Amino acid sequence: MTAVLMGGGGAARAHGAVADPCDRERLKARNVSASIDFDYHDRIYAQVTSNLTVSVSADQWPPALFLASSERSDEYQTVMRCLLRDDHDQARNREWRYREPRVTVRGDVVTVDYEATAWIEQNRGFHLGPWIIGVDAAGTEWTVRLVPPRALDHSKWGQVEVKLNGLDAHDIAPKVASADSDRLVWIDPPKPIRVQVFLDPPWQRSFNVGERWGSLGWAGVASWWVFTWALIVLAVHHAAREEPSPLSGPRGRSVLARVVVLWVALSAAVAVALHLAMTYPAMLRTSWSSVVTIALGLVLVLVAQPWCHIGPFPAARQPGADRSPGGEGGERRQVCVVTVTASITALFCLLLVVGLRSSRAGTPQLVGYALLSLATLWLWLAAMAAWAWRFAREGELVPRSWNAAWGRAPARCTAVAGSLLAVAVVALFASNWWTRERQWRRAYWLVDPSGTERAQARLRFMREFAYIGLAWVYAYAWLLAGIALVALLHLRVKARRARSDDVQRGISLGPAGVDLFLTVVIFALTVGLRQVEFAGSNALFGLWILMMIASLHALVAVGRRASVLGRTGEQFCTRRLGSRRRRNQLLAKAHEFRNLHHQIYSLDRGRGEGGMKREELEAKLDGLHQWLFDGWGKGHPPAQISVLDAALSWGPGQDWWDNARHAARLAFCFGLPASAALVWMAYLRDAHIRMSTFQSPNGLMEIAAKFGAWQVAWAGAGLVLGALWRLLPGRRSPVRALSLTAAYAIPICVGALIAQITDTELGYVFLHVALMLLVLTLTSIWMDMATFSEERKFWPSSVGLLLSVYQMRGLSTQIAYLAAQLAVVVGVWRSLAGGDSRPK
């Protein structure tokens, strides 16, 4: 290859220098073919793929040999620009190349295979390879024109093909050699090459083209937030309206309620301000928009008042607990540290704004805008952290050691938190810069050899990064809503415990009234469809959250009648589960029940022990059933419910909140591999997906954020599973997991119907459902083991306890059930992993 290049270089020198670097007079390609393929089924936007193949003789055009050199060399770039671009070509932001043009050399013939992809998502025309795609304002008519570079004017053209795949075509020019519903073909078309076709797309692909589709998406996101804010305010209003006991800390609940309502109002104002700033940037000059953004960030930090904490009244406080670890002096230090830190950051930002107004374009201005964006984004992240800390602290979710450290050394805590936020901001900036550089290289490929346009794009990025980062961070503000609702629910549980005796606490089967509403809203916010787009748009987000709430309420209504404890009634729960002593007695009876069943199982296989007959064992089982329903009253007790069913239905906790916390921790752990699998599938599956990820503005940070969001989803699902444990239908725990997953899947089924109508893909939602069922099933099995945790000392391992709880036959059923779920997950996984991986 080196010898060939040297020979080519000598030939080029022999011919001498020419004015035209492409030497177009001598460039006569032996064969040129072009094709364009429209793929519009099962997609959000129609995908268009162009392929151009050019074969050139190095003897006739010696520069062709430079195509075999490095792709980064100047010679390669110049020669490739001659073949594939014109002098007046601009940046191609909408053209994607999943590989560099493939170059093959056979003898003196050099062949270039150039493939590019784009999506029709805007009602504006664009270049794709040698083609120009035109879209009218309504998106109802597309135009396809073949306009090859000038360097190929004297080339010999072979076949030109337009793959319609069922699209309606009209006004075709010139006359085709062959045509059907799938493709149009021209053989050796007349020169100059000007192939043109008009296409009529189906309504599903024309409807989502242009500003109308984007406006619907904004409206859908806005409706989601409006419904979320309304649900939060409604829940807070009902929670604060109830009269708590003097021991339950009413001030803490009322203060938290006011703080949450204040956050809702501020977040709504911030959302409107961000939308206006990003949609209508001409409303304010860059400097004034920066000032407004900085002021809003400072206000959010100070209004959050992370130094405030209204704890319970002294009567409800545990003996020896201090009201505040640092006392009044500690709170003053906290106010001073937070205020000074936020004010210094805001002042630094304002000084940068003033300095940048008078600075000249160049490296100093680039650095100044970078510092301004970093400091502004840090201030807003600090505001979100302050609100999260305030919610968690008022809701008594913060560990005591953290509270004590914050009271003793607020400056040190602020420094640590600020450093972590700074690392996050720098990581977000570095991720954006790296992905933007890759995006710029793609868009300006072959059309900006001097790098001037890319330098201007970098400056625009520096100016806009703060808003880009803010929009991305604000998209995860729903986490604050989740923290606030969990904190409020926790305070209500503590209030109920403080004013109830042991018997009253024992008969609480699950959340009711406001507690149930809070639980359902937590499920909708954390587990719902926040991370899933149906039918290709965010337009229906508001509908999904309402459907999720309705489906879960319907599940609870069914469970109150069909669950084990719901069928037995309140008197039964009071008699058998009303106190800790009675619950321990029930667990002992359940242990005896399992032993009797094991003896019957052994006796049936000729391994009887103790000399007892089957009739005697059955009589003891009947005695356990009679004991369980002793004092039942009128009618016959349900024969299918055993002491083991009653014990497993109660769960391992003393009340439903204990079950909720335990299940949340289990689901969080079981969800780790599921989150990793979903993130890998969505962002890292293959080269095409990775290229799309690494060229999206927040691609790298989105991987970490989605992983965290899925972990929150698993924990939220586990929390709701545990909270509703005693209300969900089913005698065995995996059935409870199945019923909760069904409530999660109902909106997805509606989305599948809409996707079928609109001819769009569903993405990975069925994999989400399969993994949700698997995680909740594993959580439910471990919840059953935790119910009999007192027996762990009798078994050498947890597997032995599991065998004892489910018996051999029951365990084999559970294993088969889990194996079936794994088979479904693997099947869906292989189907998705083996399909078309290009972004849709």
N, C-alpha and C positions, 0 to 999 in steps of 0.2 A: 504493500500500500504506500510506503514511503517513496519507493521508486516511481510509482504512478504519479504521486503528488509532485515530485520533483520534475518529472517529465511535463506534467501539466503546467507547472510554473514556468519552465523553459519555453513552452509553446506560447504562453501568454506574453512573455517578454519579447519573443521573436516577432509577435504581431505589433508590438509597440503599444503605447498608451493611446487611449481613445477618449473622446469627450464624454461619451455615455458610459458610465461604469458598468452598465448591463450589456453593452454592445448588442443592442436589440436587433440591429440589422443582420447579425450573424446567428441570432438565437432563433432557430427553427426546430422546434421540438418534433421528434419523429412521431410521437403519438401522445394525444391528450384525451383523457376521458373524465367526465364529471357526473356525479349523481347526488341526489338529495332525497332524503327519506323522512316522511312525516309519520311520527308515532304519537297518536293522540288518545288511544283507548287506555282506560285504567290509570289516568294521570291527572294531576291538577292542571298542568299546562301542557300544551302540545310540544313534544320534543322534536327538533329538526336536526338531522345529522347530515353533514356534507362530506363528500369524499372527492378529492381531486388527485388524479394520477398523471404525472408528467414524465415522459422519457426523452432524454436529451443525449445527443452524441457529443462526447468530449472532443472528438476530432473537429467537429464543426464549431463547437462552443467550448473552448478550453476551461473557462472558469467553473464549469460543472464539476470538475474534479475536486474543487475546494469543498464540495458538499460532503465529502468523505472525511473531512477534518473534524476537529472538536466543535460541538454545538455552540460553545462560548467564544470561538475565535471570530475576529472581525471579518475574515474572508468568508466564513460560512454564513454569517449574518447578512453580508452584502449580497451574496449569490442567491440565498434563499429569499431575500427581499425582492430581488429581480424577478423571480419566478412566481411569487405568491402575492405580492403587493404592488400597488401603484404609488407614484410619488405623492399624490394628494391624500392618501389613506390616513384616517384618524384612528385614535385608540378604539379598540373593540372590546368594550366592557362586557358585552353579552356573549362573546364567543369563548367557548371552553375547549381546550385541547387536553385530552387525557394522556397523550403521549406526543413526543416530538415527531415531526414528519419522518417516516421511515425511508431511509436512503439505501438503495442497493446498487452495486456496481458490477456489471457483467461485460467484460471486454471494454469497449469504448462507450457503452451505453450506461448512463446514470439515470436511475428511476427514483422519483420522489412520490411518496404516497402521503397525502396530507388530509387528515380527518379532523373535523371540528363539529362541535355540538352547541346548540342554543335552544332557548325555550321562548315560545310566543306568550309573553306575560304582560306586555305593554302595547298600547295602540300607537306605537312608533316603529318605523322601519329600522332595519339593522343589516349589517353585512355579516355573511357567514361563508367563509371560504371565498369561492368565486361568485357566490350568489348574493342577491339583494332581496330580502324579504320585506314586503310592504304590508302594513295593516291599516285599514281605514279606522276612522274615529270610533265607530260603533263596534269594531272587531268582527264584523259579519262577513268581511271579504278580505282575503289574503292574496297578495301578489307575489309571484316567484319569477325572478329575472336572473338569467345567467349573464354576468358582466365580468369576463375574465380580465386579468391584468393585461396591459398593453404589450408586455413582453411576449405574450402568447398569440399575438395577432397573426403572425405568419406561420403558426404551427399547424400540423395536420391533426385534425380532430377525429376521434373515433366515435365512441358512443356517449351520448348524453341521456341521462335517465332521471325521471321524476317519479319517485315511489309514492303513490297517492294513498294506498292502503284503505281505499273506500271513500276518500274525499271527493266531493263533486267538483269537476273542473270544467272551465269554459274559456272561450276566447284564447285558444291555444295557438301559438305562433312560434316558429314556422310549422309547416305540415309535418306530422309525426310519421315515423316509419312503422310503428306498431303502437296499439293502445288498448287498454282494458281498464276495469275498475280499480286495478291495483297499481298500474304504472303506465307511464308514457315514455317512449323510447325514440330518440333520433339517431340515425346513423350518418356520419359524415355530414353534419348540418352545414348549410351555406354560410359563407363569410360575408360580412362580419358576424361573429357568433352573438346572436341576441335572442336566446330562447326566453319565452315569456308565457306564463300560465296564471290564470285567475282561479282561485279556490274558494269554495263556500264551506266553511267549517260547520259542524253541528252546533246546536245552541249551547251545549255544555261547555264547549271550548271557546265560543265567542263571548259568552256571558262573563267569564272571569278575566277578560282582557281589558286593561285600562284602569282609570281612576275609580270607576264604579266599584270594582272588586276590592280595591284597597280601602275605599270608604266603608264598604260593608264590613271588612275586617276590623277597622277602627271602631265601628259601631258595635260589633260583637264583643270586642275587648272592653269597650266602655260599658256595655250592658252587664258583662261579667262583674266588673268592679262595682257598678251601681247596685246590683243584686247582693253582692258580697257586703258592701257597706250597709245596705238596708237590713240584711240579716243580722249583722253584728250589732247595729243600733237596737234592733228589735230584741235580740237576746239580752243585751245589756240593760235595756229598759225594764224588761220583765224580771231580770235577776235582781236589779237594784230596788224594785218596787216591793219585793217581799220583805216582811219584817223579821229580821234575825233575832236570836236571843242575845241577851247582854254579854254572854260569854263567847260569842262567835266572832267578835271583831267587826261590827257593822261599818266602822269607819274605813277599814281596809277595803271592804267590798265596794262601798260607795265611791271611795277615791279611785280605785281601779276602774270602776265604771265610767267615772268622769274622764279619766285619762284616756280610756279607749275611745270614747266619743270624740274627745279633742283630737286624737290621732286620726280618726276617720275624717273629720272636717279638714284637717291639714293635708292629709294624703289626697283628698279629692281636689283641693286647691292646687297642690303640687302637680297632680296628674294633668289638670287643665293647662297649667303654665308650661309644662314640658311639651305637651302636644302643640300648643301654639308656637312655642319657640322653635320646634323642629319642623312644623308644617309651614309656618309663615315667618321665615327668618328675617324678611325685610321689615317686619314691624318695628324692630329695634336694631340699632347698630350693634356691631359685635361687642364693643366696649360696654354698652349699656346692658346688653343681654348677659354679659359676664357679671356685671355688678348685681343685677337682679338675682342671678343664680347663686352668687356668693351670699347675698343677704338672706335668701331663703334657707340655705344650708345652715347659716348661723342661727337663724330663728328656730329651726327645727331642733338643733342641739339644745338651745337654752330652754325652749318650751318643754322638752322632754323631762327636764329636771331629774337627771339620773341620781342625784344626791338624795332625793326625797324617798321616804319609806314610812308609810303609816301602818304600823304593826297592830296586832290584836291588843285588846284592853288587858290590863294587868291580870284580871281574873282568868283570862284564857291563856296567859303566857305560862310557860313551864317554869317551875321553880329554879331559881339560879340563872335564868336567862336575862341578859341585859337588853334594855330597850334599844340601844344603839351601841355597837362595839366601840365607837369613838366618842360617844356622847355628843353634846351640842357643839363642842369644839371640833370634833371630827366632821360633823356635817358642814360647818363653816369652811373647813379645809377642802372638803369635796367641792363645795360651791366655787371656791376660789380657783382650784385647780382646773375644773372643767371650763369655767368662764374664761380664764386667762388663756388656756390652750386653744379653745375655739376662736377667741378674739384675735390672738396672734396669727392664727392661720388665715382668718378672714382679712386681717390687715395686710398680710403678706400678699394675698391674692389681689387686693385692691392696688397695692403698690406696683405689682406686675402689670395690671391693666393700664395704669397711668404711664408706666415706662414703655409699654408696647405701642401706645398711641403715637409716640414720637420717635420710635426706633426705625431704622431702615431694614429693608428686606435682606436677609442673609442668615448666617448661622446664629448670631445673637438673638434675632427674632424667633428663629426656630426653637432655640433653647428656652426662650422666655415663654412661648406658648406652651411648650411641653411642661414647664414648671407650673404654669397657671392651671393647666388641665389636671395635673397630678394633685395639686393642692386643693382644687375645687372638688374633685372626686373624693379625696380623703375626707374633706369636711362633710360631704353627704354620707359617706360610709360611717363616719363617726356619729352622725345623726341617727342612722338606722340602728347602730349598735346601742346608742343611748336609749332609744325607745324599747329595743328588745330587753335591755337590762332593767328598765323601769317596769315593764310588764312582768318579767320573771320575778323580780324582787317583790313587787306588790302582791303577786300571786303565790309567794313563798315557795317558788320552784328553785331558788338559788341555794346551793349548799351553804351551810353555816360558816364553813371555813372561808368561802369567798366573801361572804358578808363581813366577816371579821377582818379579813385582809383589806377590804375596801374602806372599812372604818378606821383601821390603824394607819394605813399608808396609802392614801388616795393618790399621791403623786406617783408612787411606784406603779400602782395599778393602771393609772392613766398612761404612763410611759409604756408599759407592756402592751396594753390594748392598742395604743397609738402605733406602736412598732408593728404589731400584727396587721393592723389596717394598712399601714404604709407598704408592707410586703405585698398585701393583696392588690393595692393600687398599682404598684410597680409591675406586678405580674400581669395584671389586666392590660396595662399600657404596653408591656413588652409583647404580650400575645397579639394585641391589635397591630402593633408596628410590624411584627414578623409576618402576620397573615396579610396585612396590607401590602408589604413589599412583594410577596408572592403574587398577590392580585394585580399589582401594578406591572410586574414582569409579564404576566399573562396578557393584560389589556394592551400594553405598549410594545408587545413583541413585534419586532421588525419595523416599527413605525416611528420610533423615537431614539435614533442612535445617539444623539447628543445628550439625552437625559434631561432636557430643559422642562418638558411637560411633566415628567415624573417629579422634578424638584417642586414645581408648583402644586402638584397633588399632595406632596408631603406637607407643605405649608397649610393647605386646606385641612388635611387630617389633623394637624396640631391644633388648629382653631376649633375643629368640631369634635375632638376626642372627648371633651368633658360631657357633651350632650350624648354622644354615643355610649359612653360608659354609664351615664346617669340613666338612660333609657333601659340599658341592659340590667343594671342593678335594681331599678324600680320594678322590673318585670318579676322579681322575686320578693317583692314587698308582701306578698300573701303569707310569707313565713311569719311576719310580724302579727298578722291577723290570727294565725294559728296559735302563736305563743300567747296572745292576749286571751283567746277563748279558753285555752287549756288552763291558764292562770285563774281565770274567773271560775271555771268549773272546779278547780282544786280548792279555791276559797269556799265555794258552796258546800263541797264535801266536808271540809273541816268544820264549817258552821253546823252542818247536820250532825256530825259526830259529837260536837260540843253540847248540843241541846238534847241529845237522845240517849236513853239508857241502852244497855246491851241488848235487851230483847227487841226494842224498836229498831235498832240497827240491824239485827239479825234477819228480819223479815223483808228487808229491802232487796227485791230481786234484781233491780237495775235502775238506771236513771229514769225519772218520770218528770213530766211537766217541763219546766225550764231546763233542768239538767238534761233531759232527753233532747230537747231542741239544741242545746249547746253541743251535745255529742254528735248529733246528725250534721250540724254545720261544720264541725271539725272534720268529720268524714268527707264532706263535700269539698272542703278547702284543701285538705292535705292529700286525700286519696283519689279525689275525683278526676275529672278530665282536664286538669290544668295544663298538662304537658302533651295533650293529644289534639291534633287538628282533624276534624271530620269534614268530609266533602271538600277538602282543599282550602278551607277558610276558617278564620276565627269568628265568623259571623254568628255562629250559633252557640258561642261560649255561655252566654247568659242562660240559654235553654238547658244546657247540660247540667249546670249547677242546680237548677230547679228540679230537673228530672232525677238527679242523684238523691236529693233530699226526699222527694216523693217516694222513690223506690225503697229507701231505707225506712221511712215511716210505715210503708205498707208491710215491710218485712217484720217490723216490731209488732204491728197489729196482728199479723198472723201468728207470730211467736208467742204472744200472750195467751193464745188459745191452744196452740199446738205444742209448746215446749213441755218438757217433763214437769217442771215446777208450776207452770201455768195450768196444767191439767189437774194437778193435785190440789190446788187451792191454797188460800192464805192460812186457813186453820192448820193444814198439814205442815206448812212451812214453819208456823209458830211452834207446833208441837215437836217437830223433829229437828228443826234447824234454828230455833229461836235463840239459842245461847251457845256459847263455846262448848260447854259440857255436853249438850245434846248433839252438837255436830261431831264431837269426838266419839260419842257413842255410835252415831251413824257410820263413821269411818270404821269403827271396830266391827260392826255388823257387816259392812261391805267386805272387810278382810275375811270374815268367816264365810261369807257368800262365795268368795273366790276359792277358798280352800275346799268347800263342799263341791263346787263344780269341778275342781281339779281331781278330787277323789272319784267322782262319778266318771270322769273322763278316763282315769286310770283303771277303774273297775271294768269299764266296757272293753278295755284292751287286755284284760287278764292280769293287771298289775295292782289289784286291790290291796289296800293297807288298813290295818286296824281291825280287820274282821267284820266291818260293817257292811250290811247289805244295801242294795240300791234303794229299797223301800225306806230304810231308815234315813238315808241321806236325803231322799226326796221329802220325807216328813220334816226334816230340819229346814230344808229350803222353804217349805210351805210355812213353817213356823216363823221364819224371817219375814216372809211376805205379810203374814198376819200381824207381826210386831210393827212392821212399817206402817200399816194402815189401821192400827188399833185406834178405835174411836172415830172411825171415818164418818159414821152417821148414816144418812139415807143413801140408798143406791149401792151399787157394787163398785169397789175401787178398781182402777185400771189394772188388768192382770199383766200387761206387758212391762210395767214399771217395777224394777227391782231396787233393792237397797243400793246396789252398785250404780244403777242409773241415777238415783237421787243424789248420791255422793258426788258423782262426776258432774252432774248438772250444777251443783253448787260451786264447784271450782276450788282452787287452792286458797283464795283470799277470804278475809273475814267479811268484807263487803265488796260491792261491785267495783269500787275504785281500786282496791288492792288487785283484783283480777285484771283490771285495765292496765295498771302499771306493769304487772308481771308479763302480760301478753305483749305489751309494747316492746319491752326489752327483748323478749324472745324473737318477735317478728323482725326487729332491727337486726339481730344477729343472723337469722336465717335469710334475710334479704340481701346481705352483702354479696354473695355470688350472683344473685338475680340482678342486682344493680349493675355489677360489672358486665354481665352478659348483655344487658339492654344497651349500656353505653357503647360497648364494643360493636354491637350490631348496628347501632344508629350512626356511629361516628368513625369507626376504625376497621370496618369489616374487610375492605379490600382497597386497592389503589384508587379506584374512582371515588369511593366514599371518603377516603382520607384526603384526597385532593380537594373535594368540596369542603370538608371540615377545615382544612388548613388554609383555605382562602376566604372563609367567612370571617367577618370582623372580630367576633368573639369566640372563634372555634375552639381554641385550646381551653379557655376558661369555661366554655359551655360544657365541656366534657366533665370537669370537676363539679360544676353547678348541677348538671343533670344527675350525676351520681348522688350528690347530696340530696337533691329533690326526691329521688326514688327512695333513698333511705328514710326520709321523712314520710313518704307515702307508706312504706312498709310499717314503720312505727305507728303511724296514724291508724292504719288498718288493724294492727294488733291491739291498739288501745280501744278501738270501737268493738272489736271482737271480745275482748275481756270485759268491757263495760256491759255489753249485751249478752254475756255468756249464759246467764240464767233465763234469758228471754228468747233466745234463738231456738227454732224448732229442731228436733232431732234428739234421739236417745244417746247417740254417740257423738263425740266431739268433731270428727271430720265432717259430719253432716252439718254441724253449725258453721264450720268454715265454708262449706259448699253454699249454704244459704246466704251468707254475707257476700260471697263472691258473685252469686246470682244477682244480688241487689246492685253490685258494682257493674255487672255486665249488661243490665237492662238498657241503660242509655247507649251502650256500645252497639247493641242490636239495632236500636233506632238509627244510630249513625251508619251502620252497615246498610240499612235500607236506603238512607239518603245517598250514600256513596254509590249504591247500585243505580239510583235514578240519575245522579249527576255524572256517572261514569268516571269516578275518581278512585284512587287507591285508598285502602284503609291503613296502610303502613303496618305497624307492628302491634296493633291494638289487641289482636287475638293472642299474640304472645304475651302481652301484658296480663290478659285474663288468665291464661294458663299458669303463668308464674305467680300471680296473686293467689290462685287456688292452691298451688304447691306450698307457698310460704305460709299461708294460713292453716293448711292441713298439718304441716310440721309443727306450727305453733300450738295447735289444738292438742296434738299428741303429747307434746311436752307439758302442756297445761294439765293433762290427766296425770302425768307422772308427778308433777308438783303437788297435785291433790293428795297423793299418798306419799309425800316426801318423808313422813315420819317412819315409813317402813324401809327407807333406803339402807338403814344399818343392818337389815336382815339379808341383804343381797350383795354379792361381791361386785356388781357393776350395775349401771343404770339399765343395761339391756335386760338383766334379770328382773328388775322391777317392772320394766315394760312388758316382759313376758307374763309376769304375774297379773298386771292390771288388765291386760286384754285377753288373757288365757291363750292357749295355743291356737285355737280355731279363730278367735277374734283377731289375734295378731296377724295370722296369715291373710285374713281379709283386708286388714289395714295395709299390709305390705303389697298385696295385689292392687289395692286402690292407689297407693303411692306409685307403684310401677306403671299403672295405666296413665297417671298424670305425667310421669316422666316421659312415657312414650309419646303422649300428645305434645309435650314441650319440645322433644327432640324432633318430632315430625314437623311442627310449625317452624322450628329453627332451621331445619334442612331445607324446607320449602322457601323460606325467606333468604337464607344464605346462598341458595343455588339459583335464585331468580336474578332479574336484571337489577344490578346494583347501582346504576347511574341515578343521580338525584332526579326526583320527579317533580 
